[in-house]
């Protein structure tokens, strides 16, 4: 589930219209709709306003899907090496 889908799912669950979220957040209905459809990506300020308007934690809205894996791409000088990390794994990188 992406950010827009999470916002819409949460908004609908608590029974708010896009118009009410727009009113509470100071953001246009059109932009709320675009975010929910994945057409636009909100700035951090807009995301905070939307989260406050619907009463959701930003961390919930930004959660990845329930997959146990994250895909991270590490780029070296002339090659691209892909690594897949499980949740909870860590990696240390030295940037030279």
C-alpha positions as CSV (number, residue, x, y, z in Angstrom):
1,X,0.0,0.0,0.0
2,X,1.5,3.4,-1.0
3,X,1.2,6.7,0.8
4,X,-1.9,7.9,-1.0
5,X,-3.7,4.6,-0.5
6,X,-2.9,4.7,3.3
7,X,-4.2,8.3,3.5
8,X,-7.4,7.3,1.7
9,X,-7.9,4.1,3.7
10,X,-7.4,6.0,7.0
11,X,-9.6,8.9,6.0
12,X,-12.5,6.6,4.9
13,X,-12.1,4.4,8.0
14,X,-12.8,7.5,10.2
15,X,-15.5,8.8,7.9
16,X,-14.0,12.0,6.6
17,X,-14.5,13.4,3.2
18,X,-11.7,14.8,1.1
19,X,-13.4,18.2,1.5
20,X,-13.2,17.9,5.3
21,X,-9.6,16.9,5.2
22,X,-8.8,19.8,2.9
23,X,-10.6,22.2,5.3
24,X,-8.8,20.9,8.3
25,X,-5.4,20.8,6.7
26,X,-5.5,24.0,4.6
27,X,-4.8,22.0,1.4
28,X,-7.0,22.0,-1.6
29,X,-9.4,19.1,-2.3
30,X,-7.8,18.7,-5.7
31,X,-4.4,18.1,-4.1
32,X,-5.8,15.7,-1.5
33,X,-7.3,13.7,-4.4
34,X,-4.0,13.8,-6.4
35,X,-2.1,12.5,-3.3
36,X,-4.6,9.7,-2.7
37,X,-4.4,8.6,-6.4
38,X,-0.6,8.7,-6.4
39,X,-0.5,11.5,-8.9
40,X,1.2,14.0,-6.6
41,X,3.6,13.6,-3.7
42,X,3.1,15.9,-0.7
43,X,5.8,18.0,0.8
44,X,6.7,17.2,4.4
45,X,4.7,20.2,5.6
46,X,1.6,19.0,3.6
47,X,2.0,15.5,4.9
48,X,2.1,16.7,8.5
49,X,-1.0,18.8,7.9
50,X,-2.8,15.8,6.3
51,X,-1.8,13.5,9.1
52,X,-3.0,16.0,11.7
53,X,-6.3,16.5,9.8
54,X,-7.1,12.8,9.9
55,X,-5.5,12.0,13.2
56,X,-2.9,9.6,11.9
57,X,0.7,9.1,12.8
58,X,3.1,10.1,10.0
59,X,5.0,6.8,10.7
60,X,1.9,4.9,9.9
61,X,1.3,6.7,6.6
62,X,4.9,6.2,5.6
63,X,5.1,2.5,6.5
64,X,6.2,0.2,3.7
65,X,4.0,-2.8,2.8
66,X,4.1,-5.9,5.0
67,X,7.0,-7.4,3.0
68,X,9.9,-8.7,5.0
69,X,12.4,-7.3,2.5
70,X,13.6,-3.9,1.4
71,X,15.5,-3.5,-1.8
72,X,18.5,-1.2,-1.5
73,X,20.7,-0.3,-4.5
74,X,24.3,0.5,-3.8
75,X,26.2,2.2,-6.6
76,X,30.0,1.7,-6.9
77,X,32.3,3.5,-9.2
78,X,31.7,1.4,-12.4
79,X,29.3,-1.2,-11.3
80,X,25.9,-1.4,-9.7
81,X,25.5,-3.9,-6.9
82,X,22.0,-4.7,-5.6
83,X,21.5,-6.0,-2.0
84,X,18.3,-7.1,-0.4
85,X,18.0,-6.6,3.3
86,X,15.5,-8.1,5.7
87,X,13.7,-5.9,8.2
88,X,16.0,-5.3,11.1
89,X,19.2,-5.8,9.1
90,X,21.7,-3.0,9.2
91,X,24.4,-1.9,6.9
92,X,27.3,0.6,7.5
93,X,28.6,2.6,4.6
94,X,31.7,4.7,4.4
95,X,31.4,7.4,1.9
96,X,34.8,8.4,0.6
